[in-house]
Amino acid sequence: MPDAMLVGLMSGTSMDAIDAALVRTNGKHLELLDCLEYPMPPQCRRDIADLSHSDHQEIERMGQLDRRLGRLFAQATLDLLAQAGVDRSLVRAIGSHGQTIRHRPPSAATSDDAPFTLQIGDPNTIAEITGITTVADFRRRDLAAGGEGAPLAPAFHAAVFSTPGKRRAIVNIGGIANVTLLDNDKVLGFDCGPGNTLLD
């Protein structure tokens, strides 16, 4: 695979900012070129928190916030590229996790419930504003494949930190803290408690 520049976007459970990273990869090696913490506007944080509680206007508010967040993610991308001095035409794709507003994985569902997860931050809006192919809905795809939808970090940890013959544990203190255990070709990951959600 030839070298490709990619942008990764993430806003976590703590809702404090959008983290944007510009990387170069050839499929085996990953190089961080630049990163940016794009502050989440206070009203946006309040609106996201409000969506965690159901009410009769929930769908209307979610649709509007989905688009607003898409514009924020797009602006974070454009600001990152400007900071790095990289033209958007050189970026192959954007990976956007989105903002989780509901997460009901199989382990939390009753026998009558269908497990689901929902992230907002419209990837179509990101693609339209930036002109860069945008991929999203990682958690939903993991659930569709029989996973829990979270944490997603273990796949990245395995790709970057696995070394034959070495056992490693990596702790990721996000909004919800999680741990990845790497033992040769075995990968185990799980949430282990609150992180920045309480710290914030």
C-alpha positions in Angstrom: 0.0 0.0 0.0 1.4 3.4 -0.9 1.7 6.0 1.8 -1.6 7.8 2.6 -2.4 10.8 4.7 -5.5 10.4 6.9 -7.4 12.5 9.4 -8.9 10.9 12.5 -11.6 12.7 14.5 -12.8 11.9 18.0 -15.0 13.5 20.6 -15.4 11.5 23.7 -17.8 10.9 26.5 -16.4 13.9 28.4 -17.5 16.2 25.5 -14.7 18.6 26.2 -13.2 18.9 22.7 -12.8 17.3 19.3 -9.4 15.7 18.9 -8.1 15.8 15.4 -5.0 13.9 14.2 -3.2 13.9 10.9 -1.3 10.7 10.2 0.7 9.1 7.4 0.6 5.3 7.0 1.6 2.6 4.6 -0.6 0.1 6.3 2.2 -1.2 8.5 3.7 2.0 10.1 1.9 5.0 11.4 3.4 8.5 11.7 1.7 11.3 13.6 2.2 14.5 11.5 0.1 16.9 13.5 -2.8 17.1 16.0 -5.3 19.6 17.2 -7.7 19.9 20.2 -10.7 21.8 18.9 -12.8 23.1 21.9 -16.4 22.0 22.1 -18.6 25.1 22.4 -20.3 25.2 25.8 -23.8 25.3 24.3 -23.0 22.2 22.2 -21.8 20.4 25.3 -25.1 21.2 27.1 -27.1 20.1 24.1 -25.2 16.7 23.9 -25.8 16.2 27.6 -29.5 17.0 27.2 -29.8 14.3 24.5 -28.9 11.7 27.1 -32.4 12.2 28.6 -35.5 11.3 26.5 -38.2 13.8 25.8 -40.8 14.5 23.1 -38.5 16.8 21.2 -35.5 14.4 21.2 -35.5 13.4 17.5 -35.8 17.0 16.4 -32.9 18.1 18.6 -30.8 15.1 17.6 -31.2 15.9 13.9 -30.2 19.5 14.4 -27.3 18.6 16.7 -26.1 15.9 14.3 -25.6 18.5 11.6 -24.1 21.1 13.9 -21.5 18.6 15.1 -20.8 17.6 11.5 -19.9 21.2 10.8 -17.7 21.3 14.0 -15.9 18.1 13.0 -15.4 19.5 9.5 -14.0 22.8 10.8 -11.6 20.9 13.2 -10.3 19.0 10.1 -9.8 22.2 8.1 -8.1 24.0 11.0 -5.8 20.9 11.5 -4.8 20.9 7.9 -4.2 24.7 7.9 -2.0 24.3 11.0 -0.1 21.4 9.4 0.3 23.3 6.1 -1.3 20.3 4.2 -3.7 20.8 1.3 -6.9 18.8 1.7 -6.4 17.2 -1.8 -3.5 15.2 -0.2 -5.7 13.6 2.4 -7.1 10.2 1.3 -9.9 10.0 4.0 -11.3 11.2 7.3 -12.3 8.7 9.9 -14.8 10.2 12.3 -16.0 8.3 15.3 -18.8 10.8 16.1 -20.3 11.7 19.5 -21.9 8.8 21.3 -25.3 9.8 22.6 -26.6 6.2 23.4 -24.8 2.9 23.9 -26.7 -0.2 24.7 -24.4 -3.1 23.8 -25.4 -6.8 23.9 -24.0 -7.1 27.4 -26.4 -4.4 28.7 -29.5 -5.5 26.7 -32.3 -7.7 28.1 -33.6 -10.6 26.1 -36.4 -8.4 24.7 -34.1 -5.6 23.6 -32.1 -5.2 20.4 -28.6 -3.9 21.2 -27.8 -0.6 19.6 -25.4 2.3 19.6 -25.8 5.8 18.2 -23.2 8.4 17.3 -23.9 11.8 15.8 -21.8 14.3 13.9 -23.0 13.8 10.4 -20.2 12.3 8.2 -22.0 13.5 5.0 -21.7 17.1 6.3 -18.0 16.5 7.1 -17.4 15.2 3.5 -19.4 18.0 1.9 -17.6 20.8 3.7 -14.1 19.3 3.5 -14.3 17.6 0.1 -12.6 14.5 1.7 -14.1 11.0 1.7 -15.4 10.4 5.3 -15.9 7.0 6.9 -17.9 6.7 10.2 -20.2 4.4 12.2 -17.4 2.2 13.6 -19.3 1.2 16.7 -22.5 0.3 14.8 -20.4 -1.9 12.4 -18.8 -3.6 15.4 -22.2 -4.3 16.9 -23.5 -5.6 13.6 -20.5 -8.0 13.5 -21.4 -9.4 17.0 -19.2 -7.1 19.1 -19.9 -4.8 22.0 -19.3 -1.6 20.0 -16.7 -0.5 22.6 -14.0 -0.1 23.4 -12.6 0.3 19.8 -9.1 1.2 21.0 -7.9 -2.5 21.3 -7.8 -2.9 17.5 -5.5 0.2 17.3 -3.4 -0.9 20.3 -2.9 -4.3 18.7 -1.8 -2.8 15.4 0.6 -0.4 16.9 1.9 -1.9 20.1 1.9 -5.7 19.5 5.3 -7.3 19.6 5.8 -11.1 19.3 6.9 -12.6 22.6 5.9 -9.5 24.6 2.9 -9.1 26.9 1.5 -5.6 27.2 -1.3 -3.8 29.0 -2.4 -0.4 27.7 -4.7 1.8 29.7 -6.7 4.5 27.8 -8.2 7.1 30.0 -11.0 8.5 27.9 -14.4 9.6 29.0 -14.7 5.9 30.1 -11.4 4.3 30.9 -10.6 1.0 29.2 -7.7 -1.4 29.1 -6.2 -3.5 26.4 -4.2 -6.7 27.1 -1.9 -7.9 24.3 -0.4 -11.4 24.6 1.2 -12.5 21.3 -1.8 -13.0 19.0 -4.4 -12.6 21.7 -6.1 -9.3 22.2 -8.5 -8.6 25.1 -10.1 -5.2 25.7 -12.8 -4.0 28.1 -14.1 -0.8 29.8 -12.8 -0.7 33.4 -14.4 2.4 34.9 -15.1 6.1 34.6 -12.3 8.4 33.4 -12.6 12.0 32.1 -16.3 12.0 32.5 -15.9 12.4 36.2 -12.7 14.3 36.0 -14.4 17.0 33.9 
